[in-house]
Amino acid sequence: METTFDKFINNNPKRKEKFHKEYNEFLLSEFLLEKMESENLSVRKLAKKAGVSPTIIQKIRSKNAERINFRTFTSVLNTLGYRINIEKI
């Protein structure tokens, strides 16, 4: 049985693409917020440790990370003790 959400997303490829893009940004933001809270890191502390500006951390936290480059993002993740693993889906 198809849900209303499925119908809304699956019947419109542009909506589906937009949803997935925004959902991924949301997940990244939530991940960063959770890790910062669990490790008691402020925006400034994390930025200094990662070698980026506090503005970059704020952009990721506010779900506005579309202009953050891969190197910068991996630096932030590495500072938190994570790495990106790419696998074929």
C-alpha positions, 0 to 999 in steps of 0.5 A: 500500500502506497502512503500519501508521502510515497505518492507525493514523492514518487510521482514527481522526480523533482520533488523526490530529488529535492527531498533527498538533498534536503534530507541529507543536509538535515542528517549531516546537521543533526549528526554534527549537533549530536557529536558537538553536544556529546563531546561538549564542543562549542562552535569556536572550539570545533572550528579551531580544532578542525582548522576552519572558520566558525562560520563553516561550522555554523553553516553545517549546523544550520543545514546550509552546507551546500557550499561546504567543500569536501575537504572542509567537511572531512576535516570537521568529521576527522576532528570528531573522530570520523571518516567518510566511507564511500560504498556503491549502493 
